[in-house]
Amino acid sequence: MVNEYEIKKEICDIGKRIYNRGMVASNDGNISVKLNDHEFLCTPTGVSKGFMTPEYICKVDENGNVIQANKGFKPSSEIKMHMRVYKERPDVNSVVHAHPMYATAFAIAGIPLTQPIMPEAVIALGCVPIAEYGTPSTEEIPNAVSKYLQHFDAVLLENHGALAYSDSLLSAYHKMESVEFYAQLLFLSRQLGGPKELSKAQVERLYEIRRKFGMKGKHPADVCLNMKDGKPSCHSCGSCSGNCSSSGSADSDLVAEITKKVMKELGL
């Protein structure tokens, strides 16, 4: 039996963490947890994530309709984005959306996080592509994110922020932390003349370690068709799902082309 009150307390704790780490400002960001196929807990709109208490948390159904909310609180306006993740990724039990400084800067600059620069990021996170811009609280963002859900466990949102999701709230939060740490290291290493990337062989060895660990979620090591065909993986070539599926391939090709041009301009 799920103890909803304890989950609400955990949501508040994670909210404090993302607020205290500067991943959100003011009332930014939102968090949700799946209770079952028809019930979800989520943070309310217009409330700082650093000052929530359990009575702030709302309960909605799979369509985002309110099941329970205390007076003065209503679900986040971004609940549509969360519901799309749950609908298309049955393995996901929690979604975290935030505006971490460095990751959001890359999203604003239009640069996906695809360079393999540290083993932990390659194994646990994989590539982090950019979903094209959509107007907040509309179906535009869910539609943009949808194209990447089957191949990645985190995405940047163009000119907006970042989205991470996993089989537990703590894991989803950790992925958000990893995205920000990855972005910060990539930014700083570029100031020092550019990162020394791991080789294709090194990336493949790390992918093999991931397979042996049996880690959950989606990842280029598990789903990239390039790898299965003996070609460079998404992580090595920076194509970010360009050949991972037939659906949305035009958008993925565009992301890949933009990535190559940016990397060329930076001399990488």
N, C-alpha and C positions, 0 to 999 in steps of 0.2 A: 504494500500500500504506500503510495507516494505521500510524503509529508509535505504538503504545499507550503506550510509556514516556514519550514527549514529551507525550502528552495527560494522562497521570497527573501529570506535573510541572506542567502548566498548571492542572489542577484544584487542586493544592496551592497554587499561586501565587494563584489566585482565592480560595481558602479563607483565605489570609493577609490578602488585601485586605479581605474582608468582616469578618474578625475585627478587624483594625487600625482599620477605620473605625467600629467599634462597632455593626455591623449584626447581630452575634450575640454571645451571652455563653456562657461555659462550653462545653458541647458542642452548642449549638443549631445549626440550619440543616443543609442538605444540598445537594449538587451532583451532577449527572449529565450524561453525554455519550453520545450515540448513536454507536456505531461502524458498525452496519448494522442491518437490520431485526430481527436476532435477538441482538445483543450490545450491551451497554451498560456503561459504567464509572460507578461511583457511590462517594460517600464512605461510610465505615462509620458505624455507630451508636456512640454513647458516646465520641466522640473530638472534641476541640476542633479547629475548622477552621483555627485559627491555627498549629497545630503538626504538621500532617500531612507525611508524606514519601510518595513514590510507592508504597512497599510497603504502605501503609495501604489503597490503593484496591482496591475489589472489582469483579468482573465478574459481571453477571447477564444472564439472557435476558429476552425480552419479557414474561414472566409474573412476573418478579422472582425467579426461582429462581437460586441461586448457581451460576455456572460456574467461578469461581476466586476464592478469598479466602485470604490468608495466615492462619496460626494466630493466633487471638485477635481476628480481625476478621470482622464480618458486615455485610451491607448495611444502610443506613439503614432504620428502621422506616417511613419515609414514602415508600418506593420505589413504593408503589401509586399515589400521587399523580403521580409522575413518569411512570410507565408509561401513565397515562390521558392525559396531555398528548401523549406520543409517538403513542399509538394514534389520537387524534382530530385531531392536527395533524401530518401527514406532513412538513410543511416545517420542523418544529422539530428541531434537533439537540442542544440543550442546555437544561437546566432548572436554575434557581437558586432556592432557598427560603431566606429569611432573616427576621430579626426587627428590621428597621431601626426606630430609636426613634420618629421622627415618623410614618412610614407606619403602624406598628403601633398608635400612639396613635389615629390616625384609624380603624383597623380596630376597635379596642376601643370607640371612641365611636360606631361605626356610621355613619360619614360617608364616603361614597365620594369619590374625587378626580375631580371632574367640572368644576370651574370653570376656564374658559380664562383663565389669568393670564399666560402667557408663551409666545412663539412656539415655542421649542424643544420644550416639552412637548406643545403641540398637534400639531406636525408629527411628532415622533418617537415619542411615547407614546400620545397620545389619552386617552380616559377610562380610569380605573382603578376598576372596580366592586368591590363586596364580595360574596364568596361566603359563604353562610351557614355558621354554625359546624358543625364536624364533629369527632368524637372522633379525635385523632391515631392514626395507624397502622391505621385502619379504612377501609372503603370510603365512609364518610360524606363525607370531604373530597374524594376523587376525584369522587364524584357531584355535590357542590356546585360544584366547579370546572368540571366538564364543561359546565355551562350557559352558560359565558362564553368557552369556548375558541375558538369560531368567530368571535368579534367583537372580541376584545381580546388584547393581547400581555403583559398583566400584570394580576393581580388581587390585592386585599387578601383576607386570610382572617380572617373575623370572630373577634375575641378570640384571634388567633393570630400573624399576621405577614403576609408578602407573598410572592408567587410571580411570577417572570418567566421568560420562555422565548423562544428565538430560534433562528436558523439557525447560530449558533456560540456557543461558551462565552463569548467576550469580549463579544459582542453581548448575550447574556442578562444578563451581569453589568452591562453599561452600562445596561440597562433597569432593573435593580434600583437602581442609583445614581440614575437619573433619577426613579424613583418616590419615593425618599427625599428628593431635592432638591426636587421638586415639593411634597411634603407639608410639608417644613420651610418653604418660602417661603409656602405657603398659611397655615400656622399663624402665622408671624411677621406676615404682612400683616393677619391678623385682629386681632392685638394692637394694630395701628396704626390701627384703625378700619374694617378690611375692605378686600379687594383691589378694584382697579378692573379689572373684567373686560374682555377683548377683546370687541368687538361681533360680532354674527352675521356681518356682512359681512367683518370682519377674519379671523374663523375660517375662512370659506369661502375666502378668498384663500390662507390657509395650507394648507388642504386641497388646493387646486389645485396649490400648490408641491409638496406631497407626491406628488401624482399624477404630476407632471412628472419628479420624481426617480426614480419607479419603485421606491419603497422596498418592501422585503419585509415580510411579516407581515400581520396583520389590523389594521384600523383603521376607525373610523367613517367616515372619508373614502372608504373603499373599499367598505364593506359595509352602511352604514346605509341602510335603506329610507326613512327620513325624508328624507334628502338627495335620494334619487332621485325622491321625490314632491314635491320643492320645499318641504318643511317644514323646521323647525329641526333641525339635526343633533343627534345624541346629546350632543356636546360642549357645544352651546349650551343645550339644554333640560334637561340633567342627567338624562335618562331612562335613560341607561346600558343600551342595548339593549332598551328596553321594546317597541320596534316592529321590532326587527331580525330576529326570527324567530318562527315560530309555536310552536316548542318552547320550553317553559319560560317562556312569556309571563307567566303568573301570578306567578312569582317575580320576574321583571324588573319587572313593574308594581308589585310591593310595594316593591322597591328604589327605584323612581322616586318613589313616594308618600312613603316615609320621607325621601328626599333633599329633597323639596319642603318637608316639614314642618320639617326641621332648618334649612334655609336661611331659611324664614319666621321661625322663632324667633330666628335670628341677625340678622334684618333684612337679608338679602342678596337 
